Amino acid sequence: MQLLQQFSYQLIVVTNQSGIGRGYFSEQQFHHFSELLDAQLALYHIYLTATYFCPHHPVDALPSYRRDCTCRKPAPGMLLQASKEHQIDLSQSWMIGDRLSDVQAGKRAGCRTILLSPDPPSLNEIDQSDWIVDNLLHAAQKIVESENTK
Ligand SMILES: [Zn+2]
């Protein structure tokens, strides 16, 4: 994350948190967790531009959270919202995640995509991801290398 920051990337978290909709924890608890994460990252001089979360689930959620929303990945809603609210060019952005739904959300939003997969990826994952690496540091290094070869 430090490396990406050095190259002027904004860091934004987009996360499915259907545990909220399922009633496992509250939005307030999630906000508290996010604040703790921000504080931990700040110790390393890493600053998130924003955090977006989807509390919904189409089936398995309390009535007030049960819906087919446009934010739950693989839908691109959170990325589109981030782009709008922070003037981010999605075509110059990278979606990095450890699930195929992350890659699919990124693709639908017009981002380039990196799947984090410590285990051998499936054919579907290979087919849909721009790159596959085993951890976030390697993802950042690949991005920076691609900047240097522009
Ligand atoms: Zn949602």
Backbone and ligand atoms as CSV (ligand in chain L), in Angstrom:
chain,resi,resn,atom,element,x,y,z
A,1,MET,N,N,0.830,-1.196,0.000
A,1,MET,CA,C,0.000,0.000,0.000
A,1,MET,C,C,0.867,1.248,0.000
A,2,GLN,N,N,1.989,1.191,0.741
A,2,GLN,CA,C,2.930,2.324,0.726
A,2,GLN,C,C,3.473,2.555,-0.684
A,3,LEU,N,N,3.825,1.464,-1.332
A,3,LEU,CA,C,4.383,1.550,-2.679
A,3,LEU,C,C,3.385,2.214,-3.627
A,4,LEU,N,N,2.148,1.809,-3.565
A,4,LEU,CA,C,1.130,2.372,-4.439
A,4,LEU,C,C,0.906,3.847,-4.131
A,5,GLN,N,N,0.933,4.180,-2.852
A,5,GLN,CA,C,0.810,5.588,-2.454
A,5,GLN,C,C,1.938,6.431,-3.016
A,6,GLN,N,N,3.153,5.869,-2.989
A,6,GLN,CA,C,4.301,6.595,-3.528
A,6,GLN,C,C,4.102,6.913,-5.006
A,7,PHE,N,N,3.359,6.047,-5.694
A,7,PHE,CA,C,3.090,6.271,-7.109
A,7,PHE,C,C,1.771,7.020,-7.307
A,8,SER,N,N,1.323,7.698,-6.249
A,8,SER,CA,C,0.160,8.595,-6.311
A,8,SER,C,C,-1.179,7.895,-6.526
A,9,TYR,N,N,-1.228,6.616,-6.272
A,9,TYR,CA,C,-2.531,5.946,-6.297
A,9,TYR,C,C,-3.303,6.280,-5.030
A,10,GLN,N,N,-4.613,6.481,-5.189
A,10,GLN,CA,C,-5.494,6.557,-4.035
A,10,GLN,C,C,-5.914,5.143,-3.665
A,11,LEU,N,N,-5.998,4.895,-2.380
A,11,LEU,CA,C,-6.356,3.560,-1.894
A,11,LEU,C,C,-7.786,3.595,-1.366
A,12,ILE,N,N,-8.629,2.742,-1.931
A,12,ILE,CA,C,-10.032,2.703,-1.538
A,12,ILE,C,C,-10.429,1.256,-1.265
A,13,VAL,N,N,-11.080,1.044,-0.150
A,13,VAL,CA,C,-11.579,-0.287,0.199
A,13,VAL,C,C,-13.018,-0.417,-0.272
A,14,VAL,N,N,-13.328,-1.499,-0.969
A,14,VAL,CA,C,-14.715,-1.823,-1.318
A,14,VAL,C,C,-14.973,-3.247,-0.843
A,15,THR,N,N,-15.909,-3.392,0.088
A,15,THR,CA,C,-16.035,-4.681,0.761
A,15,THR,C,C,-17.490,-5.113,0.935
A,16,ASN,N,N,-17.767,-6.355,0.602
A,16,ASN,CA,C,-19.078,-6.944,0.906
A,16,ASN,C,C,-19.108,-7.288,2.391
A,17,GLN,N,N,-20.087,-6.786,3.088
A,17,GLN,CA,C,-20.212,-7.077,4.519
A,17,GLN,C,C,-21.626,-7.557,4.827
A,18,SER,N,N,-21.982,-8.684,4.198
A,18,SER,CA,C,-23.347,-9.189,4.413
A,18,SER,C,C,-23.546,-9.669,5.848
A,19,GLY,N,N,-22.461,-9.794,6.616
A,19,GLY,CA,C,-22.595,-10.091,8.045
A,19,GLY,C,C,-23.472,-9.063,8.743
A,20,ILE,N,N,-23.483,-7.836,8.223
A,20,ILE,CA,C,-24.359,-6.796,8.783
A,20,ILE,C,C,-25.815,-7.167,8.499
A,21,GLY,N,N,-26.107,-7.447,7.224
A,21,GLY,CA,C,-27.467,-7.805,6.834
A,21,GLY,C,C,-27.956,-9.068,7.520
A,22,ARG,N,N,-27.036,-9.977,7.751
A,22,ARG,CA,C,-27.411,-11.237,8.398
A,22,ARG,C,C,-27.593,-11.071,9.909
A,23,GLY,N,N,-27.202,-9.882,10.417
A,23,GLY,CA,C,-27.388,-9.625,11.842
A,23,GLY,C,C,-26.244,-10.127,12.722
A,24,TYR,N,N,-25.109,-10.469,12.100
A,24,TYR,CA,C,-23.966,-10.942,12.893
A,24,TYR,C,C,-23.289,-9.790,13.629
A,25,PHE,N,N,-23.284,-8.625,13.010
A,25,PHE,CA,C,-22.729,-7.426,13.642
A,25,PHE,C,C,-23.412,-6.208,13.025
A,26,SER,N,N,-23.269,-5.067,13.698
A,26,SER,CA,C,-24.017,-3.882,13.265
A,26,SER,C,C,-23.167,-2.989,12.349
A,27,GLU,N,N,-23.830,-2.065,11.686
A,27,GLU,CA,C,-23.095,-1.081,10.876
A,27,GLU,C,C,-22.133,-0.292,11.756
A,28,GLN,N,N,-22.619,0.009,12.963
A,28,GLN,CA,C,-21.794,0.768,13.902
A,28,GLN,C,C,-20.512,0.004,14.245
A,29,GLN,N,N,-20.644,-1.309,14.457
A,29,GLN,CA,C,-19.459,-2.128,14.737
A,29,GLN,C,C,-18.521,-2.155,13.533
A,30,PHE,N,N,-19.105,-2.200,12.344
A,30,PHE,CA,C,-18.252,-2.182,11.162
A,30,PHE,C,C,-17.493,-0.854,11.064
A,31,HIS,N,N,-18.194,0.267,11.335
A,31,HIS,CA,C,-17.522,1.570,11.305
A,31,HIS,C,C,-16.386,1.613,12.320
A,32,HIS,N,N,-16.644,1.028,13.473
A,32,HIS,CA,C,-15.609,0.984,14.509
A,32,HIS,C,C,-14.403,0.184,14.021
A,33,PHE,N,N,-14.674,-0.964,13.392
A,33,PHE,CA,C,-13.589,-1.775,12.826
A,33,PHE,C,C,-12.796,-0.963,11.791
A,34,SER,N,N,-13.521,-0.237,10.922
A,34,SER,CA,C,-12.858,0.565,9.889
A,34,SER,C,C,-11.945,1.623,10.502
A,35,GLU,N,N,-12.431,2.222,11.585
A,35,GLU,CA,C,-11.611,3.239,12.268
A,35,GLU,C,C,-10.348,2.612,12.853
A,36,LEU,N,N,-10.483,1.424,13.411
A,36,LEU,CA,C,-9.304,0.727,13.942
A,36,LEU,C,C,-8.317,0.406,12.824
A,37,LEU,N,N,-8.862,-0.020,11.697
A,37,LEU,CA,C,-8.002,-0.324,10.546
A,37,LEU,C,C,-7.280,0.938,10.087
A,38,ASP,N,N,-8.035,2.041,9.949
A,38,ASP,CA,C,-7.421,3.320,9.555
A,38,ASP,C,C,-6.286,3.697,10.506
A,39,ALA,N,N,-6.517,3.498,11.801
A,39,ALA,CA,C,-5.509,3.860,12.799
A,39,ALA,C,C,-4.265,2.975,12.666
A,40,GLN,N,N,-4.486,1.688,12.429
A,40,GLN,CA,C,-3.348,0.778,12.236
A,40,GLN,C,C,-2.552,1.182,11.000
A,41,LEU,N,N,-3.258,1.470,9.915
A,41,LEU,CA,C,-2.577,1.842,8.670
A,41,LEU,C,C,-1.814,3.153,8.832
A,42,ALA,N,N,-2.392,4.065,9.600
A,42,ALA,CA,C,-1.744,5.375,9.797
A,42,ALA,C,C,-0.381,5.210,10.474
A,43,LEU,N,N,-0.242,4.175,11.284
A,43,LEU,CA,C,1.065,3.915,11.908
A,43,LEU,C,C,2.134,3.681,10.844
A,44,TYR,N,N,1.690,3.223,9.685
A,44,TYR,CA,C,2.606,2.976,8.563
A,44,TYR,C,C,2.500,4.071,7.499
A,45,HIS,N,N,1.884,5.174,7.877
A,45,HIS,CA,C,1.703,6.307,6.957
A,45,HIS,C,C,0.928,5.910,5.709
A,46,ILE,N,N,-0.032,5.037,5.906
A,46,ILE,CA,C,-0.930,4.638,4.821
A,46,ILE,C,C,-2.307,5.228,5.119
A,47,TYR,N,N,-2.869,5.916,4.108
A,47,TYR,CA,C,-4.136,6.613,4.313
A,47,TYR,C,C,-5.134,6.194,3.236
A,48,LEU,N,N,-6.240,5.606,3.671
A,48,LEU,CA,C,-7.293,5.231,2.730
A,48,LEU,C,C,-8.089,6.478,2.346
A,49,THR,N,N,-8.348,6.626,1.054
A,49,THR,CA,C,-9.205,7.721,0.601
A,49,THR,C,C,-10.628,7.513,1.104
A,50,ALA,N,N,-11.074,6.272,1.083
A,50,ALA,CA,C,-12.445,5.968,1.514
A,50,ALA,C,C,-12.621,4.470,1.693
A,51,THR,N,N,-13.663,4.125,2.409
A,51,THR,CA,C,-14.083,2.721,2.544
A,51,THR,C,C,-15.560,2.641,2.191
A,52,TYR,N,N,-15.884,1.756,1.271
A,52,TYR,CA,C,-17.280,1.512,0.904
A,52,TYR,C,C,-17.635,0.084,1.285
A,53,PHE,N,N,-18.843,-0.088,1.814
A,53,PHE,CA,C,-19.252,-1.440,2.164
A,53,PHE,C,C,-20.694,-1.682,1.742
A,54,CYS,N,N,-20.968,-2.938,1.413
A,54,CYS,CA,C,-22.336,-3.363,1.088
A,54,CYS,C,C,-22.829,-4.257,2.208
A,55,PRO,N,N,-23.881,-3.841,2.910
A,55,PRO,CA,C,-24.398,-4.641,4.025
A,55,PRO,C,C,-25.476,-5.641,3.598
A,56,HIS,N,N,-25.805,-5.656,2.308
A,56,HIS,CA,C,-26.989,-6.395,1.834
A,56,HIS,C,C,-26.680,-7.854,1.508
A,57,HIS,N,N,-27.753,-8.609,1.389
A,57,HIS,CA,C,-27.685,-9.939,0.775
A,57,HIS,C,C,-29.035,-10.186,0.111
A,58,PRO,N,N,-29.027,-10.776,-1.086
A,58,PRO,CA,C,-30.299,-10.931,-1.817
A,58,PRO,C,C,-31.271,-11.887,-1.133
A,59,VAL,N,N,-30.775,-12.840,-0.368
A,59,VAL,CA,C,-31.650,-13.874,0.209
A,59,VAL,C,C,-31.511,-13.952,1.723
A,60,ASP,N,N,-30.268,-14.114,2.145
A,60,ASP,CA,C,-30.002,-14.501,3.522
A,60,ASP,C,C,-29.693,-13.264,4.363
A,61,ALA,N,N,-30.722,-12.438,4.611
A,61,ALA,CA,C,-30.513,-11.224,5.399
A,61,ALA,C,C,-31.821,-10.807,6.067
A,62,LEU,N,N,-31.691,-9.972,7.080
A,62,LEU,CA,C,-32.856,-9.397,7.734
A,62,LEU,C,C,-33.625,-8.564,6.715
A,63,PRO,N,N,-34.950,-8.435,6.869
A,63,PRO,CA,C,-35.771,-7.758,5.848
A,63,PRO,C,C,-35.219,-6.396,5.412
A,64,SER,N,N,-34.740,-5.593,6.358
A,64,SER,CA,C,-34.301,-4.245,5.977
A,64,SER,C,C,-33.015,-4.271,5.144
A,65,TYR,N,N,-32.331,-5.380,5.112
A,65,TYR,CA,C,-31.097,-5.494,4.326
A,65,TYR,C,C,-31.227,-6.465,3.154
A,66,ARG,N,N,-32.404,-7.078,3.021
A,66,ARG,CA,C,-32.555,-8.117,2.001
A,66,ARG,C,C,-32.953,-7.478,0.683
A,67,ARG,N,N,-32.061,-7.449,-0.256
A,67,ARG,CA,C,-32.395,-6.905,-1.572
A,67,ARG,C,C,-31.317,-7.262,-2.588
A,68,ASP,N,N,-31.736,-7.209,-3.836
A,68,ASP,CA,C,-30.795,-7.330,-4.946
A,68,ASP,C,C,-30.233,-5.945,-5.200
A,69,CYS,N,N,-29.180,-5.603,-4.500
A,69,CYS,CA,C,-28.661,-4.235,-4.600
A,69,CYS,C,C,-27.682,-4.128,-5.766
A,70,THR,N,N,-27.222,-2.906,-6.004
A,70,THR,CA,C,-26.232,-2.708,-7.068
A,70,THR,C,C,-24.829,-2.555,-6.489
A,71,CYS,N,N,-24.733,-2.700,-5.160
A,71,CYS,CA,C,-23.406,-2.527,-4.541
A,71,CYS,C,C,-22.693,-3.836,-4.226
A,72,ARG,N,N,-23.433,-4.909,-4.003
A,72,ARG,CA,C,-22.764,-6.162,-3.633
A,72,ARG,C,C,-21.941,-6.697,-4.807
A,73,LYS,N,N,-20.635,-6.837,-4.594
A,73,LYS,CA,C,-19.790,-7.406,-5.646
A,73,LYS,C,C,-20.280,-8.822,-5.960
A,74,PRO,N,N,-20.364,-9.244,-7.190
A,74,PRO,CA,C,-19.681,-8.719,-8.382
A,74,PRO,C,C,-20.322,-7.509,-9.055
A,75,ALA,N,N,-21.385,-6.922,-8.499
A,75,ALA,CA,C,-21.910,-5.692,-9.090
A,75,ALA,C,C,-20.884,-4.566,-8.864
A,76,PRO,N,N,-20.834,-3.594,-9.782
A,76,PRO,CA,C,-19.795,-2.576,-9.702
A,76,PRO,C,C,-20.172,-1.323,-8.913
A,77,GLY,N,N,-21.318,-1.340,-8.226
A,77,GLY,CA,C,-21.854,-0.115,-7.625
A,77,GLY,C,C,-20.905,0.655,-6.733
A,78,MET,N,N,-20.188,-0.039,-5.864
A,78,MET,CA,C,-19.303,0.676,-4.937
A,78,MET,C,C,-18.150,1.339,-5.684
A,79,LEU,N,N,-17.673,0.690,-6.742
A,79,LEU,CA,C,-16.563,1.270,-7.513
A,79,LEU,C,C,-17.031,2.503,-8.275
A,80,LEU,N,N,-18.242,2.411,-8.821
A,80,LEU,CA,C,-18.787,3.548,-9.565
A,80,LEU,C,C,-19.021,4.734,-8.629
A,81,GLN,N,N,-19.509,4.426,-7.425
A,81,GLN,CA,C,-19.739,5.487,-6.438
A,81,GLN,C,C,-18.412,6.144,-6.037
A,82,ALA,N,N,-17.394,5.323,-5.821
A,82,ALA,CA,C,-16.075,5.851,-5.458
A,82,ALA,C,C,-15.528,6.745,-6.566
A,83,SER,N,N,-15.719,6.301,-7.788
A,83,SER,CA,C,-15.242,7.073,-8.931
A,83,SER,C,C,-15.898,8.450,-8.982
A,84,LYS,N,N,-17.201,8.457,-8.748
A,84,LYS,CA,C,-17.983,9.688,-8.781
A,84,LYS,C,C,-17.591,10.615,-7.627
A,85,GLU,N,N,-17.490,10.052,-6.435
A,85,GLU,CA,C,-17.268,10.882,-5.253
A,85,GLU,C,C,-15.821,11.369,-5.116
A,86,HIS,N,N,-14.902,10.671,-5.761
A,86,HIS,CA,C,-13.488,11.044,-5.604
A,86,HIS,C,C,-12.806,11.324,-6.943
A,87,GLN,N,N,-13.620,11.544,-7.975
A,87,GLN,CA,C,-13.090,11.898,-9.297
A,87,GLN,C,C,-11.969,10.948,-9.727
A,88,ILE,N,N,-12.294,9.667,-9.720
A,88,ILE,CA,C,-11.299,8.654,-10.061
A,88,ILE,C,C,-11.575,8.092,-11.449
A,89,ASP,N,N,-10.531,8.055,-12.256
A,89,ASP,CA,C,-10.621,7.475,-13.592
A,89,ASP,C,C,-10.481,5.954,-13.466
A,90,LEU,N,N,-11.603,5.262,-13.631
A,90,LEU,CA,C,-11.583,3.804,-13.404
A,90,LEU,C,C,-10.702,3.083,-14.406
A,91,SER,N,N,-10.551,3.660,-15.602
A,91,SER,CA,C,-9.710,3.005,-16.608
A,91,SER,C,C,-8.236,3.054,-16.228
A,92,GLN,N,N,-7.913,3.948,-15.295
A,92,GLN,CA,C,-6.529,4.051,-14.811
A,92,GLN,C,C,-6.391,3.432,-13.420
A,93,SER,N,N,-7.405,2.682,-13.027
A,93,SER,CA,C,-7.439,2.113,-11.675
A,93,SER,C,C,-7.287,0.596,-11.723
A,94,TRP,N,N,-6.915,0.076,-10.590
A,94,TRP,CA,C,-6.767,-1.375,-10.437
A,94,TRP,C,C,-7.702,-1.849,-9.339
A,95,MET,N,N,-8.440,-2.908,-9.618
A,95,MET,CA,C,-9.225,-3.590,-8.594
A,95,MET,C,C,-8.419,-4.811,-8.174
A,96,ILE,N,N,-8.076,-4.862,-6.900
A,96,ILE,CA,C,-7.302,-5.977,-6.363
A,96,ILE,C,C,-8.164,-6.692,-5.336
A,97,GLY,N,N,-8.297,-8.008,-5.468
A,97,GLY,CA,C,-9.102,-8.735,-4.491
A,97,GLY,C,C,-8.789,-10.215,-4.507
A,98,ASP,N,N,-9.319,-10.909,-3.527
A,98,ASP,CA,C,-8.998,-12.336,-3.404
A,98,ASP,C,C,-10.153,-13.247,-3.818
A,99,ARG,N,N,-11.197,-12.653,-4.407
A,99,ARG,CA,C,-12.337,-13.459,-4.874
A,99,ARG,C,C,-12.609,-13.130,-6.329
A,100,LEU,N,N,-13.151,-14.117,-7.021
A,100,LEU,CA,C,-13.523,-13.878,-8.416
A,100,LEU,C,C,-14.536,-12.735,-8.516
A,101,SER,N,N,-15.397,-12.608,-7.504
A,101,SER,CA,C,-16.395,-11.526,-7.528
A,101,SER,C,C,-15.725,-10.143,-7.483
A,102,ASP,N,N,-14.529,-10.062,-6.900
A,102,ASP,CA,C,-13.780,-8.799,-6.903
A,102,ASP,C,C,-13.328,-8.453,-8.324
A,103,VAL,N,N,-12.776,-9.479,-8.979
A,103,VAL,CA,C,-12.315,-9.302,-10.359
A,103,VAL,C,C,-13.493,-8.911,-11.258
A,104,GLN,N,N,-14.620,-9.576,-11.067
A,104,GLN,CA,C,-15.785,-9.303,-11.914
A,104,GLN,C,C,-16.324,-7.891,-11.679
A,105,ALA,N,N,-16.344,-7.463,-10.427
A,105,ALA,CA,C,-16.779,-6.092,-10.128
A,105,ALA,C,C,-15.837,-5.084,-10.781
A,106,GLY,N,N,-14.550,-5.348,-10.680
A,106,GLY,CA,C,-13.549,-4.463,-11.280
A,106,GLY,C,C,-13.706,-4.354,-12.785
A,107,LYS,N,N,-13.905,-5.503,-13.401
A,107,LYS,CA,C,-14.062,-5.551,-14.858
A,107,LYS,C,C,-15.299,-4.755,-15.275
A,108,ARG,N,N,-16.405,-4.968,-14.567
A,108,ARG,CA,C,-17.656,-4.272,-14.917
A,108,ARG,C,C,-17.535,-2.762,-14.731
A,109,ALA,N,N,-16.658,-2.347,-13.824
A,109,ALA,CA,C,-16.470,-0.919,-13.592
A,109,ALA,C,C,-15.443,-0.330,-14.569
A,110,GLY,N,N,-14.791,-1.185,-15.343
A,110,GLY,CA,C,-13.812,-0.703,-16.315
A,110,GLY,C,C,-12.399,-0.590,-15.771
A,111,CYS,N,N,-12.134,-1.260,-14.659
A,111,CYS,CA,C,-10.783,-1.275,-14.077
A,111,CYS,C,C,-9.974,-2.441,-14.658
A,112,ARG,N,N,-8.665,-2.340,-14.493
A,112,ARG,CA,C,-7.837,-3.526,-14.662
A,112,ARG,C,C,-7.898,-4.300,-13.338
A,113,THR,N,N,-7.645,-5.594,-13.410
A,113,THR,CA,C,-7.933,-6.430,-12.243
A,113,THR,C,C,-6.769,-7.342,-11.879
A,114,ILE,N,N,-6.598,-7.517,-10.588
A,114,ILE,CA,C,-5.592,-8.460,-10.081
A,114,ILE,C,C,-6.252,-9.345,-9.034
A,115,LEU,N,N,-6.127,-10.643,-9.242
A,115,LEU,CA,C,-6.623,-11.606,-8.262
A,115,LEU,C,C,-5.475,-12.032,-7.358
A,116,LEU,N,N,-5.707,-11.942,-6.059
A,116,LEU,CA,C,-4.738,-12.457,-5.093
A,116,LEU,C,C,-5.094,-13.907,-4.817
A,117,SER,N,N,-4.196,-14.797,-5.191
A,117,SER,CA,C,-4.505,-16.217,-5.053
A,117,SER,C,C,-3.262,-16.987,-4.629
A,118,PRO,N,N,-3.134,-17.227,-3.335
A,118,PRO,CA,C,-1.981,-17.992,-2.865
A,118,PRO,C,C,-2.019,-19.442,-3.353
A,119,ASP,N,N,-3.234,-19.929,-3.669
A,119,ASP,CA,C,-3.381,-21.296,-4.161
A,119,ASP,C,C,-3.490,-21.271,-5.678
A,120,PRO,N,N,-3.266,-22.418,-6.322
A,120,PRO,CA,C,-3.429,-22.441,-7.785
A,120,PRO,C,C,-4.830,-21.981,-8.169
A,121,PRO,N,N,-4.925,-21.004,-9.091
A,121,PRO,CA,C,-6.234,-20.467,-9.471
A,121,PRO,C,C,-7.013,-21.441,-10.347
A,122,SER,N,N,-8.324,-21.264,-10.369
A,122,SER,CA,C,-9.186,-22.063,-11.247
A,122,SER,C,C,-9.101,-21.519,-12.672
A,123,LEU,N,N,-9.579,-22.287,-13.625
A,123,LEU,CA,C,-9.571,-21.847,-15.024
A,123,LEU,C,C,-10.389,-20.571,-15.197
A,124,ASN,N,N,-11.518,-20.495,-14.491
A,124,ASN,CA,C,-12.364,-19.308,-14.516
A,124,ASN,C,C,-11.602,-18.078,-14.049
A,125,GLU,N,N,-10.862,-18.240,-12.970
A,125,GLU,CA,C,-10.096,-17.123,-12.414
A,125,GLU,C,C,-8.997,-16.691,-13.385
A,126,ILE,N,N,-8.329,-17.674,-13.988
A,126,ILE,CA,C,-7.268,-17.365,-14.955
A,126,ILE,C,C,-7.860,-16.611,-16.137
A,127,ASP,N,N,-9.020,-17.078,-16.561
A,127,ASP,CA,C,-9.672,-16.517,-17.731
A,127,ASP,C,C,-10.107,-15.070,-17.501
A,128,GLN,N,N,-10.589,-14.756,-16.295
A,128,GLN,CA,C,-11.224,-13.456,-16.064
A,128,GLN,C,C,-10.308,-12.388,-15.479
A,129,SER,N,N,-9.211,-12.782,-14.854
A,129,SER,CA,C,-8.334,-11.798,-14.200
A,129,SER,C,C,-7.275,-11.308,-15.186
A,130,ASP,N,N,-6.922,-10.032,-15.096
A,130,ASP,CA,C,-5.808,-9.546,-15.911
A,130,ASP,C,C,-4.502,-10.167,-15.411
A,131,TRP,N,N,-4.321,-10.130,-14.107
A,131,TRP,CA,C,-3.143,-10.747,-13.511
A,131,TRP,C,C,-3.557,-11.537,-12.283
A,132,ILE,N,N,-2.734,-12.533,-11.955
A,132,ILE,CA,C,-2.924,-13.286,-10.709
A,132,ILE,C,C,-1.581,-13.337,-9.993
A,133,VAL,N,N,-1.579,-12.901,-8.755
A,133,VAL,CA,C,-0.359,-12.944,-7.945
A,133,VAL,C,C,-0.727,-13.516,-6.574
A,134,ASP,N,N,0.302,-13.805,-5.773
A,134,ASP,CA,C,-0.030,-14.505,-4.527
A,134,ASP,C,C,-0.254,-13.580,-3.336
A,135,ASN,N,N,0.118,-12.302,-3.458
A,135,ASN,CA,C,-0.172,-11.410,-2.326
A,135,ASN,C,C,-0.187,-9.942,-2.767
A,136,LEU,N,N,-0.585,-9.077,-1.839
A,136,LEU,CA,C,-0.787,-7.660,-2.165
A,136,LEU,C,C,0.525,-6.969,-2.544
A,137,LEU,N,N,1.613,-7.326,-1.889
A,137,LEU,CA,C,2.899,-6.716,-2.246
A,137,LEU,C,C,3.255,-7.012,-3.700
A,138,HIS,N,N,3.069,-8.255,-4.105
A,138,HIS,CA,C,3.381,-8.602,-5.493
A,138,HIS,C,C,2.452,-7.877,-6.461
A,139,ALA,N,N,1.226,-7.682,-6.064
A,139,ALA,CA,C,0.291,-6.918,-6.900
A,139,ALA,C,C,0.807,-5.482,-7.071
A,140,ALA,N,N,1.208,-4.871,-5.967
A,140,ALA,CA,C,1.711,-3.487,-6.016
A,140,ALA,C,C,2.971,-3.406,-6.878
A,141,GLN,N,N,3.845,-4.382,-6.729
A,141,GLN,CA,C,5.078,-4.372,-7.523
A,141,GLN,C,C,4.790,-4.494,-9.013
A,142,LYS,N,N,3.826,-5.342,-9.372
A,142,LYS,CA,C,3.452,-5.478,-10.783
A,142,LYS,C,C,2.882,-4.163,-11.328
A,143,ILE,N,N,2.066,-3.504,-10.522
A,143,ILE,CA,C,1.463,-2.243,-10.958
A,143,ILE,C,C,2.546,-1.195,-11.192
A,144,VAL,N,N,3.469,-1.105,-10.252
A,144,VAL,CA,C,4.539,-0.114,-10.353
A,144,VAL,C,C,5.446,-0.413,-11.555
A,145,GLU,N,N,5.749,-1.690,-11.769
A,145,GLU,CA,C,6.532,-2.088,-12.958
A,145,GLU,C,C,5.825,-1.646,-14.230
A,146,SER,N,N,4.515,-1.826,-14.273
A,146,SER,CA,C,3.778,-1.472,-15.487
A,146,SER,C,C,3.774,0.047,-15.678
A,147,GLU,N,N,3.810,0.802,-14.575
A,147,GLU,CA,C,3.946,2.268,-14.668
A,147,GLU,C,C,5.297,2.632,-15.292
A,148,ASN,N,N,6.340,1.925,-14.870
A,148,ASN,CA,C,7.688,2.241,-15.323
A,148,ASN,C,C,7.920,1.909,-16.782
A,149,THR,N,N,7.105,0.993,-17.315
A,149,THR,CA,C,7.309,0.605,-18.706
A,149,THR,C,C,6.350,1.333,-19.656
A,150,LYS,N,N,5.557,2.284,-19.129
A,150,LYS,CA,C,4.640,3.062,-19.979
A,150,LYS,C,C,5.411,3.922,-20.966
L,1,ZN,ZN,ZN,-25.490,-3.680,-1.351
